[in-house]
Amino acid sequence: MFPSTSPDAGRETWPDGPRPGPAAPTRGQPPAPRTGPAVADGDRRERGGPRRARRAGEPARRSEDDVDEPEEEVVPPVEVRRPLALTIAGFAALLGVGLVLGAQTSGPGHRLPFAFIVFGVQLLFVLAWAMAMRPPALLLVAGISAVVAALADVAAVQTDVAGLAPLGYLAAGGFLAAVLGQLVRRVDRVRVTDSLGATLLIVVGVVAFGTLIVLSRIPAGTQAITVCLTASGVALTVARLTDAVLPWPRLAPQVPRGAAGVVAGAMVGTLISALLGSYLVAPFTPTRAAVIGLVAAVTAVLTDLAVGYAEAGRLMAGEPPTMWVARHMQGPLGGFALAAPAAYAMCMLFL
């Protein structure tokens, strides 16, 4: 008998041809999605982009984090000229001596000699500051400032009651007149807004010197002028002398001044005012004289320093340098101009 089934029955037969692959998609249908790890778009772009072969000797490509920042430009410090510092110190000393001696000539009913001395200093102030700051309509501003200075001196001498109100009115009127004079000229009209500060400083500075005449009419005012202006003159002189010998530490590379001179000037000026206070009569004492002398000395020294910064700023802005004499007279004159109202204020508060 033959078996009913073959011995190979139940076994899986292997086809002779290749294994059939997945069926091709029908026309009009999208292909099936691929399986496997997902690839980010950013990586695909980086891998798919063309790569440039690095040439021999060419530095490797740096990332954005490795890019070095541009180095800051090192500004060389301005040289401190000793003869110039000594000259400015001598000018400050002479200016202080002239104002102090002029105040000693003042007396009841005898104010004109001191007024003439103050007016001469005011003209120097107008010349130096107008030439240094050069506002629009320079001659007009200088002329109005000189007229305001003369009127302020007359008002300080002739008014019945010694006060600062007439001087304040003259300062406001002179400032308005100078600004209007600049606005009239079409060439200078554009620069008026930029020069308001310069015009104000010139007009207010000349009026500030008139405060000394008003102070000389107050009891103990002449002594206050002596103490304050002596402290201011000594402070300015010592500060400039110290800069000629030891301009250290430098406050700014563009300003030929040192912190040692500023501090030493204020300290020596305060010491001299305290010594003067021990020789003056009441209501002066060494303590009171030291306090008012300290305020005047610090005001004068800081004003002189601020003038140096302003001049350095103008030079860095590309403006041409001004007249040599006017540029270096500006600091001591500005220091005494602000020391005068400081002396008046301290006299009213402490004496």
C-alpha positions in Angstrom: 0.0 0.0 0.0 1.2 3.5 -0.7 0.8 6.2 2.0 -1.9 8.7 1.5 0.4 11.7 2.0 3.9 12.4 0.9 6.7 12.5 3.6 7.3 16.1 2.7 3.8 17.1 3.5 3.4 19.8 6.1 6.8 21.3 5.4 7.1 24.8 4.1 8.5 25.0 0.6 11.0 27.7 -0.4 10.4 29.4 -3.6 13.1 29.3 -6.2 12.9 33.1 -7.1 13.8 36.1 -4.9 11.8 37.0 -1.8 9.0 39.2 -2.7 9.4 42.7 -1.3 6.7 45.0 -0.1 4.1 45.7 -2.5 4.6 48.9 -4.6 2.2 51.7 -3.7 -0.6 52.2 -5.9 -0.6 55.2 -8.2 -2.0 58.3 -6.5 -1.3 57.2 -2.9 1.6 58.6 -0.8 4.3 56.2 0.1 4.3 54.6 3.6 6.2 56.5 6.2 9.7 55.3 7.0 10.4 53.7 10.3 13.5 54.4 12.4 15.0 57.2 14.5 13.7 60.7 13.7 16.2 63.2 12.4 15.9 66.8 13.4 15.6 69.4 10.6 18.6 71.4 11.9 20.8 68.3 11.8 19.6 67.4 8.3 20.4 70.9 7.1 23.8 70.8 8.6 24.5 67.4 7.1 23.0 68.2 3.8 24.9 71.5 3.3 28.1 71.5 1.3 31.4 71.5 3.1 34.4 73.5 2.0 37.7 71.9 2.3 40.1 73.8 4.5 43.3 74.9 2.7 46.7 74.3 4.1 47.7 76.9 6.6 44.1 78.3 7.0 43.0 78.6 10.6 40.2 76.4 11.8 36.7 77.7 11.7 35.6 79.3 15.0 32.2 79.3 16.5 30.4 82.4 17.5 31.3 82.0 21.2 35.0 81.8 20.4 35.1 85.1 18.5 37.2 87.6 20.4 35.8 91.0 21.2 37.6 94.0 19.8 40.1 95.4 22.2 39.5 98.9 23.6 41.7 101.6 22.3 44.2 102.7 25.0 44.4 106.5 25.2 47.8 107.8 26.2 47.7 110.3 29.1 48.2 113.9 28.4 51.6 115.2 29.5 51.7 117.5 32.5 53.8 120.5 31.7 55.6 121.9 34.8 56.3 125.4 33.5 52.6 125.8 32.6 51.4 124.5 36.0 53.8 126.9 37.8 52.6 129.8 35.7 48.9 129.1 36.5 49.8 128.8 40.2 51.5 132.2 40.1 48.5 133.8 38.3 46.1 132.3 41.0 48.3 133.7 43.8 48.5 137.2 42.2 44.8 137.2 41.6 44.0 136.3 45.2 46.4 138.8 46.6 44.9 141.6 44.5 41.4 140.8 45.6 42.3 140.5 49.3 44.3 143.8 49.3 41.5 145.5 47.4 39.0 144.4 50.0 41.1 146.0 52.7 40.8 149.4 50.9 37.0 149.3 51.2 35.3 151.2 53.9 32.0 153.0 54.6 31.5 155.6 51.9 34.7 154.5 50.2 33.8 151.5 48.0 34.9 152.8 44.5 38.6 151.6 44.7 37.5 148.0 45.4 34.8 148.3 42.8 37.4 149.3 40.2 39.6 146.3 41.1 36.6 143.9 40.9 35.6 145.4 37.5 39.1 144.7 36.2 38.9 141.1 37.3 35.4 140.9 35.7 36.9 142.0 32.3 39.6 139.4 32.6 36.8 136.8 33.3 34.8 137.9 30.2 37.9 137.8 28.0 39.0 134.3 29.2 35.7 132.6 29.3 34.3 134.1 26.0 37.5 133.2 24.1 37.6 129.7 25.7 33.9 128.7 25.2 33.3 130.8 22.0 29.5 131.2 22.1 27.7 132.4 18.9 27.9 136.2 18.4 31.1 136.3 20.5 31.6 140.0 20.5 27.9 140.6 21.3 28.0 138.3 24.3 31.3 139.7 25.5 30.0 143.3 25.2 26.7 142.5 27.0 28.6 140.7 29.8 30.9 143.7 30.2 28.0 146.1 30.5 26.2 143.8 33.0 29.5 143.7 35.0 29.6 147.5 35.2 25.9 147.8 36.1 26.3 145.1 38.8 29.2 147.0 40.4 27.3 150.2 40.3 24.2 148.6 41.9 26.3 146.9 44.6 27.8 150.3 45.5 24.8 152.6 45.2 21.9 150.6 46.5 20.5 151.7 49.9 20.3 148.2 51.3 23.1 145.7 50.6 21.6 142.7 48.9 21.8 140.3 46.0 18.4 141.1 44.5 19.6 143.8 42.0 22.5 141.5 40.9 20.0 138.7 40.3 17.8 140.9 38.1 20.9 142.1 36.1 22.1 138.5 35.6 18.6 137.5 34.2 18.4 140.5 32.0 21.9 140.1 30.7 21.3 136.5 29.8 18.1 137.2 28.0 19.7 140.1 26.1 22.6 137.9 25.0 20.3 135.1 23.9 18.1 137.5 21.9 21.1 139.0 20.3 22.2 135.5 19.1 18.7 134.8 17.8 18.7 137.9 15.6 21.6 136.7 13.5 20.5 133.9 11.2 24.0 132.4 11.1 24.1 132.0 14.9 20.5 131.0 15.3 21.2 127.3 14.9 23.8 127.2 17.6 21.9 129.1 20.2 20.5 126.0 21.9 23.9 124.5 22.2 25.5 127.6 23.7 22.9 128.5 26.3 25.1 127.0 29.1 28.2 128.9 27.9 26.3 132.2 27.7 24.7 131.7 31.2 28.1 130.9 32.7 29.7 134.0 31.3 26.9 136.3 32.4 26.5 134.8 35.9 30.2 134.7 36.4 30.7 138.4 36.0 27.8 139.1 38.3 29.2 136.7 40.9 32.2 139.0 41.4 29.9 141.8 42.3 28.9 139.7 45.4 32.3 140.8 46.9 31.3 144.5 46.8 28.0 143.6 48.5 29.7 141.6 51.1 32.1 144.4 51.9 29.1 146.5 53.0 28.0 144.0 55.6 29.5 143.9 59.1 32.4 141.5 59.3 32.1 141.1 55.5 35.6 142.4 54.8 37.0 139.9 57.2 35.0 137.2 55.6 36.3 138.2 52.2 39.9 138.0 53.5 39.4 134.6 55.0 37.5 133.1 52.0 39.6 134.6 49.2 42.9 133.7 51.0 41.7 130.1 51.4 40.7 130.0 47.8 44.0 131.5 46.5 46.1 129.2 48.6 44.1 126.2 47.6 44.4 127.0 43.9 48.1 127.8 44.2 49.0 124.6 46.2 46.9 122.5 43.8 48.8 123.7 40.7 52.2 123.5 42.5 51.5 119.9 43.5 50.5 119.1 39.9 53.9 120.4 38.8 55.7 118.1 41.2 53.4 115.1 41.7 50.4 114.8 39.4 49.3 111.5 40.9 47.0 109.7 40.9 45.7 111.0 37.5 42.0 111.7 37.6 41.6 111.2 33.8 44.2 110.5 31.1 43.0 113.5 29.1 43.2 116.0 32.0 46.7 116.9 33.2 45.6 117.1 36.9 46.2 114.8 39.9 44.1 114.0 42.9 46.9 114.8 45.3 46.9 118.4 44.2 43.1 118.8 44.7 43.2 117.3 48.2 46.3 119.1 49.3 45.0 122.4 48.0 41.7 122.1 49.9 43.5 121.0 53.1 46.2 123.8 53.1 43.6 126.4 52.3 41.5 125.3 55.2 44.5 125.4 57.5 45.4 128.9 56.5 41.8 130.1 57.1 41.9 128.6 60.6 45.1 130.4 61.3 43.6 133.7 60.1 40.5 133.1 62.3 42.7 133.0 65.4 44.0 136.5 64.7 40.7 138.2 63.6 38.3 139.7 66.1 34.8 138.5 67.0 32.6 136.9 65.6 35.5 135.0 64.0 37.0 132.0 65.7 39.4 129.4 64.3 36.5 126.9 64.0 34.2 129.3 62.1 37.0 130.6 59.9 38.0 127.0 59.1 34.5 126.1 58.1 33.9 129.0 55.8 37.5 128.7 54.4 36.9 125.0 53.7 33.8 125.8 51.7 35.5 128.5 49.7 38.6 126.4 49.1 36.7 123.3 47.9 34.5 125.4 45.7 37.5 127.1 44.0 39.5 123.9 43.5 36.6 121.9 42.1 35.7 124.7 39.8 39.2 124.8 38.5 39.2 121.0 38.0 35.8 121.2 36.2 37.3 123.7 33.8 40.0 121.3 32.9 37.5 118.5 32.2 35.5 120.9 30.0 38.5 121.8 28.0 39.5 118.2 27.5 36.0 117.4 26.3 36.1 120.2 23.7 39.4 118.9 22.4 38.1 115.3 22.2 35.1 116.5 20.3 37.3 117.8 17.6 37.0 121.5 18.3 40.1 123.6 17.6 42.0 124.8 20.7 41.4 128.3 21.8 43.7 131.1 22.7 46.5 129.9 25.0 46.3 132.6 27.6 42.5 132.6 27.8 42.4 128.8 28.1 44.7 128.7 31.1 43.3 131.8 32.9 39.9 130.3 32.8 40.3 127.9 35.8 41.5 130.3 38.5 39.1 133.0 37.4 36.2 130.6 37.5 37.3 129.4 41.0 37.3 132.9 42.4 34.0 133.7 40.7 32.2 130.9 42.5 34.1 131.4 45.7 32.6 134.9 46.0 28.9 133.9 46.4 30.1 130.9 48.6 31.7 133.5 50.9 28.6 135.6 51.0 26.4 132.5 51.8 28.7 131.3 54.6 28.9 134.8 56.1 25.1 135.0 56.2 24.9 131.5 57.8 27.7 131.4 60.3 28.5 135.0 61.2 
